[in-house]
Amino acid sequence: MRSAGTEQTGCVAHLGVLLGRAGRNNDAQAFAELHALTIVKMRNTVRALLSSSSDLDDILQDGYLKIWRHAASFDPSRASPITWMCTIMRNTAIDALRTTGAPTSELDEALSIPDPADAVRDEEFDYALVEPIAREALERLPEERRRLLALAYLEGESRTRLSERFGVPVGTIKTWLHRSLLVVRKDCLGHPLTVAAAAA
């Protein structure tokens, strides 16, 4: 019987493998799986820094694009995959705040101090449980919605470019992306294994 620590180590290693495949082999499928497994954590990381959620999806898209581009540089001996990705997301959010003229000096100082709760939250997250659930939820989306998510979050296409590609207004693209992510989230949270884990 595998211990919880052994399973957690295996899950962290799996995220590292996905980053490696995405970085070295330009493996879009590996990155899609990585995105599905980490989006909740990344979203919470960015949301904690913003006073408004209006730019949340754009910052997440930019952050994941940076993760995709720099995945080959990930070094598991220096940080866990989640810590490395959260750092990129935090920096992306701070950069976005700077462009709006919002003061960030205090925020920069606060973020330079490691959050000891991060390690606890990472250990409590069951990646082995979530992985197949997230993959199934994505596969249940209509082909067009899966393609839209891939173009937006894996290939980094702007909302404007997507509106041209799909022949609809930018506002419609934002609505489709938002609703598709909500469907995936609801599907994941409603899965019997997720419900059972939450009740445990």
C-alpha positions in Angstrom: 0.0 0.0 0.0 1.4 3.4 -1.0 1.7 6.1 1.6 0.2 9.6 1.2 3.8 10.9 1.1 4.8 8.6 -1.6 1.7 9.5 -3.7 2.4 13.2 -3.2 6.0 12.8 -4.3 4.8 10.9 -7.4 2.3 13.7 -8.2 4.9 16.4 -7.9 7.2 14.4 -10.1 4.4 14.0 -12.7 3.9 17.8 -12.9 7.7 18.1 -13.4 7.5 15.5 -16.2 4.7 17.4 -17.9 6.7 20.6 -17.7 9.7 18.8 -19.2 7.6 17.4 -22.0 6.1 20.8 -22.7 9.4 22.5 -22.7 11.7 20.1 -24.4 9.2 18.5 -26.8 6.8 21.3 -27.3 4.1 18.8 -26.3 0.8 20.6 -26.3 -1.1 17.6 -24.8 1.3 17.6 -21.8 0.8 21.3 -21.3 -3.0 20.9 -21.6 -2.9 18.3 -18.8 -0.6 20.6 -16.8 -3.0 23.5 -17.2 -6.0 21.4 -16.1 -4.2 20.1 -13.0 -3.0 23.6 -11.9 -5.5 26.1 -13.0 -7.3 26.3 -9.7 -4.1 27.0 -7.8 -2.9 29.5 -10.4 -6.3 31.3 -10.4 -6.2 31.6 -6.6 -2.6 32.9 -6.7 -3.5 35.7 -9.2 -6.9 36.5 -7.6 -5.1 37.1 -4.2 -3.1 40.0 -5.8 -5.9 41.8 -7.7 -8.4 44.3 -6.4 -10.7 43.4 -9.3 -11.3 40.2 -11.2 -11.8 42.0 -14.5 -8.2 41.2 -15.7 -7.9 37.8 -14.1 -8.3 35.7 -17.3 -5.9 37.8 -19.3 -3.3 37.6 -16.6 -3.7 33.8 -16.4 -3.4 33.6 -20.1 -0.2 35.6 -20.1 1.2 33.7 -17.1 0.5 30.3 -18.7 2.1 31.5 -22.0 5.3 32.4 -20.0 5.2 29.0 -18.3 4.9 27.3 -21.7 7.8 29.4 -23.1 10.1 28.8 -20.2 9.1 25.2 -19.3 12.4 23.9 -20.5 14.3 26.0 -17.9 12.4 24.4 -15.0 14.8 22.9 -12.5 13.2 20.4 -10.0 16.2 20.6 -7.8 15.5 24.3 -7.1 11.7 24.4 -6.6 8.6 22.3 -6.9 6.6 22.7 -10.1 3.8 24.5 -8.3 6.1 26.9 -6.6 7.9 27.7 -9.8 4.6 28.3 -11.7 3.1 30.4 -8.9 6.2 32.6 -9.0 5.7 33.2 -12.7 2.0 33.9 -12.1 2.7 36.3 -9.3 5.3 38.2 -11.3 2.9 38.4 -14.3 0.1 39.8 -12.0 2.6 42.4 -10.5 3.7 43.4 -14.0 0.0 43.9 -15.0 -0.6 46.0 -11.9 2.4 48.2 -12.7 1.1 49.0 -16.2 -2.1 50.4 -14.5 0.0 52.7 -12.3 -1.0 50.9 -9.1 1.6 51.1 -6.3 3.4 47.7 -6.0 6.4 48.4 -3.7 4.7 47.0 -0.6 3.3 44.1 -2.6 6.8 43.3 -4.0 8.2 43.2 -0.5 5.4 41.0 0.8 5.8 38.5 -2.1 9.6 38.3 -1.5 8.8 36.5 1.8 8.0 32.8 1.2 4.5 31.8 2.4 5.0 28.8 4.7 1.4 27.8 4.1 2.1 27.2 0.4 3.9 23.9 1.2 1.0 22.8 3.3 -1.6 23.6 0.6 0.5 21.8 -2.0 0.7 18.7 0.1 -3.0 18.7 0.7 -3.8 18.9 -3.1 -4.3 15.4 -4.5 -3.0 15.6 -8.1 -3.4 11.9 -8.6 -7.1 12.2 -7.9 -7.6 15.4 -10.0 -5.7 14.4 -13.1 -8.1 11.9 -14.7 -11.1 14.0 -13.6 -9.8 17.1 -15.3 -8.9 15.2 -18.5 -12.4 13.7 -18.7 -14.0 17.1 -18.1 -12.0 18.6 -21.0 -12.8 15.7 -23.3 -16.5 16.2 -22.7 -16.4 19.8 -24.0 -17.5 20.3 -27.6 -14.6 20.2 -30.0 -14.9 23.9 -30.8 -14.7 24.8 -27.1 -11.7 22.6 -26.6 -10.1 24.3 -29.6 -10.9 27.7 -28.2 -9.4 26.9 -24.8 -6.2 25.5 -26.5 -5.8 28.6 -28.7 -6.3 31.0 -25.8 -4.4 29.3 -23.0 -1.8 27.1 -24.8 -1.0 29.1 -27.9 -1.6 32.5 -26.3 -3.9 34.0 -29.0 -5.4 37.3 -28.0 -9.1 37.7 -27.6 -9.1 40.0 -30.6 -7.4 37.3 -32.8 -9.8 34.7 -31.5 -12.8 36.9 -32.4 -11.4 37.2 -36.0 -10.8 33.4 -36.2 -14.3 32.5 -34.9 -16.1 35.4 -36.5 -17.7 36.7 -33.4 -17.2 39.8 -31.2 -14.5 39.9 -28.5 -17.1 40.0 -25.8 -18.6 36.7 -27.1 -15.1 35.1 -27.0 -14.7 36.2 -23.4 -18.1 34.7 -22.6 -17.3 31.4 -24.3 -14.0 31.1 -22.5 -15.5 32.0 -19.2 -18.5 29.6 -19.6 -16.2 26.8 -20.9 -14.0 27.1 -17.9 -17.0 27.1 -15.6 -18.3 23.9 -17.2 -15.0 22.2 -16.7 -14.8 23.4 -13.1 -18.4 22.3 -12.4 -17.8 19.0 -14.0 -14.7 18.4 -11.9 -16.3 19.5 -8.7 -19.4 17.3 -9.4 -17.4 14.2 -10.1 -18.2 11.4 -7.6 -14.5 11.1 -6.6 -14.2 14.8 -5.9 -17.4 14.8 -3.9 -16.2 11.8 -1.9 -12.8 13.4 -1.2 -14.4 16.7 0.0 -16.7 14.8 2.3 -13.8 12.7 3.8 
